[in-house]
Amino acid sequence: MSIKTLQSKGFLDINTLEKFDTKGMYKIYDMWPQIAKESYQTNQEPLDLKNVEHIVFAGMGGSGAINDVFSAILSKTGIHVTVVKGYHLPRTVKSDSLVVVTSASGNTVETLTVLDSARQLGCKTISFSYGGKMKQFCQKHGLEHRNVLMPHSPRASLTSFLYFMLRVLEPVLPIKKEEVTESISQLEQTKREISSSNLSETNPALELAKWITEIPIVYYPYGLEAAAIRFKNSLQENAKSHVIIEEILEASHNGIVAWDIPSMLKPILIEGTEDHPNTKERWNIFKEFFEKNNIEYREVFSVNGGILSKLINLNFLFDYTTIYRAALLGIDPSPVRSIDFVKQKLADKK
């Protein structure tokens, strides 16, 4: 069957999925609930640190997506949280700040630079990686480091790192074990709906992948920003597709105007089951606007439960959507040649 036919009919079976997903990324996603459970049950000792007032989470790409989840978890606490996706620590960082750096490969140049800056400032630090230069750097300078398994590419290893880190950072996180257990149980339920064992019209991830025939524009509430960012990143890396994301309240003051003329964009609305009443009102206004203007859109709702359950299950659904989208396009989701090009250029300058 040709790629054009795959796109037009939305046809996808396990043989087609395996044909294009040459490194079996989907198989890792089928194991996400199990990986999450095993990672959280690690025998690693939690970080011996309490009463932290400022935490910096540093990481790029898939590691940065993990840090967005932690920022959301901590958003309703008195802890000052900064997420760094780049080379520089904020000026608010002091020696009593905790700097958490994550690099799945352990070789991310931006994150290594942040770690070195934190060391020079005398900050409390802890790093997470699957070895690499980061582990070597920490061993050389006597810094706290934890080795995390990476079952596939960094982006597919989100649950491995996230739940391992949830366990280690437990003393400084306002999240109960019951909430973690709840999120894993929800993952198991979501898996039954979206995994490769259900390549039917009842699979919401596959149906969304079929619907995204043009560039999607993803609207989200502030509390679920981490899910929107992750969806964008995964569509770009797995399906090699452009995507736009906009916060729903801000879009009411600018982005909605772009719909005054016909567009090929495909609106996707990420709605939380417990969104603020003002946010729910805005969703209703946007949907009324789309319907009056004959603009087709899709809604994706979070699961019930805590912020961890909401975000990790949205990530699960959206990541699988991007794998299915890649297969429907006849694309292998694993290779990231453009990123390799950038990394090689940076290496050549040294």
C-alpha positions in Angstrom: 0.0 0.0 0.0 1.4 3.4 -1.0 2.1 6.2 1.5 -0.6 8.3 -0.2 -3.2 5.6 0.3 -2.1 5.2 3.9 -2.8 8.9 4.5 -6.1 9.0 2.7 -7.6 5.9 4.3 -5.9 6.1 7.7 -5.1 2.4 7.3 -2.7 1.1 10.0 -2.1 -2.5 11.2 0.7 -4.0 13.2 2.7 -5.0 10.2 2.6 -1.5 8.8 3.6 -0.1 12.2 6.6 -2.4 12.4 7.6 -1.7 8.9 8.1 2.0 9.5 8.9 2.0 13.2 12.1 0.1 12.6 13.5 0.5 16.1 10.3 -0.5 17.8 9.6 2.7 19.6 5.9 1.7 20.0 7.0 -1.4 21.9 8.5 0.8 24.6 5.3 2.8 24.8 3.4 -0.4 25.3 5.6 -0.9 28.4 5.2 2.6 29.8 3.0 1.6 32.8 5.4 -1.2 33.7 8.5 1.0 33.3 6.8 3.7 35.4 6.1 1.2 38.2 9.6 -0.3 38.2 11.3 3.0 38.0 9.3 4.4 41.0 10.0 1.2 43.0 13.8 1.6 42.6 15.9 1.0 45.7 17.6 4.4 45.2 17.7 6.4 48.4 15.7 9.7 48.3 17.6 12.9 48.3 18.6 13.9 51.8 17.4 17.4 51.6 14.3 19.3 52.9 12.9 22.8 53.2 14.2 23.9 49.8 12.9 27.3 48.7 14.2 27.5 45.2 14.6 24.6 42.7 16.1 25.0 39.2 15.3 22.2 36.8 17.6 22.2 33.8 17.4 20.0 30.7 16.7 20.1 27.0 14.3 18.2 24.7 12.9 15.1 26.3 14.6 15.9 29.6 13.2 19.4 29.4 9.7 17.9 29.1 10.2 16.0 32.3 11.1 19.3 34.1 7.9 20.9 32.8 6.0 18.2 34.6 7.9 18.9 37.9 7.2 22.6 37.5 3.5 21.9 37.2 3.6 19.6 40.3 5.3 22.4 42.3 3.2 25.3 40.9 0.8 25.5 43.8 3.5 25.4 46.5 5.6 28.2 48.1 8.7 26.8 46.4 10.2 29.1 43.7 10.7 27.0 40.6 12.7 27.8 37.5 12.9 25.6 34.4 16.1 26.2 32.3 16.3 25.2 28.7 19.5 26.7 27.7 23.0 27.6 29.0 22.4 30.1 31.8 21.3 29.9 35.4 19.0 32.7 36.5 20.5 35.5 38.6 18.1 34.5 41.5 20.1 31.3 42.0 22.1 31.3 45.3 24.2 28.8 47.1 21.2 27.4 48.9 19.3 26.8 45.7 18.8 23.2 44.5 19.8 22.7 40.9 18.4 19.5 39.3 20.0 18.7 35.9 18.8 16.0 33.6 20.2 14.7 30.4 19.2 11.2 29.2 22.4 10.8 27.2 24.5 12.6 29.7 26.1 14.6 26.9 23.8 17.6 26.4 26.1 20.6 26.1 23.6 23.1 27.5 22.8 21.1 30.6 26.5 20.3 31.3 27.2 24.0 31.2 24.4 24.7 33.7 25.8 22.0 36.0 29.2 23.5 35.9 27.8 27.0 36.7 25.9 25.5 39.6 29.1 23.9 40.9 31.0 27.1 40.7 28.3 28.9 42.6 28.3 26.3 45.3 24.7 25.3 44.8 23.2 22.0 46.0 23.0 19.8 42.9 21.8 16.5 41.7 22.0 15.1 38.2 20.2 12.3 36.4 21.5 10.6 33.2 22.3 7.3 31.5 26.0 7.8 32.1 27.9 10.0 29.6 29.9 13.1 30.3 27.6 14.2 33.1 28.3 11.1 35.2 32.1 11.6 34.6 31.9 15.3 35.5 30.0 14.5 38.8 32.5 11.8 39.7 35.4 14.1 39.1 33.9 16.9 41.2 32.2 14.9 43.9 28.7 15.9 42.9 25.5 13.9 43.5 24.6 11.8 40.4 22.0 9.1 39.8 22.2 6.7 36.8 18.8 6.1 35.1 18.0 3.4 32.6 17.2 4.6 29.1 15.2 1.9 27.3 15.0 3.7 24.0 15.5 7.3 22.8 15.4 10.1 25.4 11.9 11.1 24.5 10.6 7.5 24.7 12.3 7.1 28.1 10.2 9.8 29.8 8.5 7.4 32.3 11.8 5.8 33.2 13.3 9.1 34.2 10.2 10.8 35.6 9.2 8.1 38.0 12.8 7.4 39.0 13.2 11.1 39.8 9.9 11.2 41.6 11.3 8.6 44.0 14.6 10.4 44.5 13.2 13.9 44.9 10.4 12.7 47.1 11.5 14.8 50.2 11.2 18.1 48.3 8.0 17.3 46.2 4.5 17.9 47.5 3.2 14.7 46.0 1.9 11.7 47.9 2.7 8.1 47.0 -1.0 7.5 46.5 -0.9 10.1 43.7 2.0 8.3 42.0 0.2 5.0 42.3 -2.9 6.6 40.9 -1.0 7.9 37.9 0.4 4.5 37.1 -3.1 2.9 37.4 -4.4 5.4 35.0 -1.5 4.7 32.6 -2.5 1.0 32.6 -6.1 2.0 31.8 -5.0 4.4 29.0 -2.7 1.7 27.6 -5.7 -0.6 27.0 -7.3 2.1 24.8 -4.3 3.4 22.8 -1.6 0.7 22.6 -0.6 -1.3 19.5 -2.9 -4.1 20.6 -5.9 -1.9 19.7 -5.4 -0.6 16.2 -9.1 0.1 15.6 -11.4 3.0 15.4 -11.8 2.9 19.2 -8.2 3.9 19.7 -8.3 7.7 20.4 -4.6 8.2 19.7 -4.9 6.5 16.3 -8.0 8.4 15.4 -6.3 11.7 16.3 -3.3 10.7 14.2 -5.6 10.1 11.2 -7.3 13.5 11.7 -4.1 15.5 11.8 -3.8 15.9 8.0 -2.4 19.5 8.1 -0.5 21.6 10.7 -2.2 21.3 14.1 -2.6 24.3 16.4 -2.9 23.1 20.0 -4.8 25.2 22.5 -4.2 24.5 26.2 -4.9 25.9 29.7 -1.9 27.1 31.7 -2.0 24.2 34.1 -1.5 21.7 31.2 1.2 23.6 29.4 3.6 20.7 30.0 1.4 18.4 27.9 1.1 20.9 25.0 4.9 21.4 24.9 5.5 17.7 25.0 3.0 17.1 22.2 4.7 19.8 20.1 8.1 18.3 20.7 7.0 14.7 19.9 5.2 15.7 16.7 8.3 17.5 15.6 10.7 14.6 16.4 8.5 11.5 15.6 6.3 12.7 12.8 8.7 15.4 11.5 5.8 17.8 11.5 5.3 21.5 12.2 2.9 22.4 15.0 1.8 25.5 16.9 0.8 25.7 20.5 -1.1 28.6 22.3 -2.4 29.1 25.8 -6.2 29.5 25.5 -6.6 32.7 27.5 -3.8 34.5 25.7 -5.0 33.3 22.4 -8.3 35.1 23.2 -6.4 38.3 22.9 -4.5 37.7 19.7 -4.3 34.2 18.2 -8.0 33.9 17.5 -7.9 36.8 15.1 -5.9 34.6 12.6 -9.1 32.6 12.1 -10.7 35.6 10.4 -9.5 34.2 7.1 -9.6 30.6 5.9 -6.8 28.4 7.3 -5.5 24.9 6.8 -4.6 24.6 10.5 -6.2 21.9 12.6 -7.3 23.1 16.1 -6.8 20.7 19.0 -8.2 21.7 22.4 -6.5 20.1 25.5 -9.1 20.4 28.3 -8.6 19.5 31.9 -11.4 17.8 33.7 -11.0 20.3 36.5 -10.2 23.5 34.6 -11.0 26.8 36.3 -14.6 28.0 35.6 -13.2 31.0 33.7 -11.2 28.7 31.5 -14.2 26.4 30.9 -16.1 29.5 29.8 -13.3 30.3 27.3 -13.4 26.8 25.9 -17.1 27.2 25.2 -16.6 30.5 23.5 -13.9 29.1 21.3 -16.0 26.1 20.4 -18.9 28.3 19.5 -16.7 30.5 17.4 -15.3 27.5 15.5 -18.7 26.0 14.9 -20.2 29.3 13.6 -17.3 29.6 11.2 -17.4 25.9 10.1 -13.9 25.2 11.5 -13.4 21.6 12.4 -11.7 20.9 15.7 -10.9 18.1 18.1 -11.1 18.0 21.9 -8.8 16.0 24.1 -9.7 15.7 27.8 -7.4 14.9 30.7 -8.1 12.0 33.0 -9.5 12.6 36.4 -7.1 12.8 39.3 -4.0 14.8 40.3 -1.8 16.9 38.1 0.7 14.0 37.7 -2.1 11.7 36.4 -3.4 14.3 34.1 0.0 15.2 32.5 1.5 11.7 32.2 -1.6 10.3 30.6 -1.9 13.2 28.2 1.7 12.6 27.3 1.1 8.9 26.8 -1.8 9.6 24.4 -0.1 12.4 22.5 3.2 10.5 22.1 1.4 7.5 20.7 -0.5 9.8 18.4 2.8 11.0 17.0 4.1 7.5 16.4 0.9 6.5 14.6 1.1 9.7 12.6 4.6 8.9 11.6 3.6 5.4 10.4 0.7 6.8 8.5 3.1 9.2 6.7 5.5 6.3 6.0 8.1 7.9 8.3 10.4 6.2 10.8 9.9 8.0 14.2 13.3 7.3 15.6 15.9 9.1 13.4 16.5 12.8 14.1 18.9 13.7 11.4 18.5 17.4 11.8 19.3 17.3 15.5 22.4 15.1 14.6 23.4 17.8 12.1 23.3 20.5 14.8 25.2 18.4 17.3 27.9 17.6 14.7 28.3 21.3 13.9 28.7 22.1 17.5 31.2 19.3 18.0 33.2 20.5 14.9 33.7 23.9 16.5 35.5 22.4 19.5 
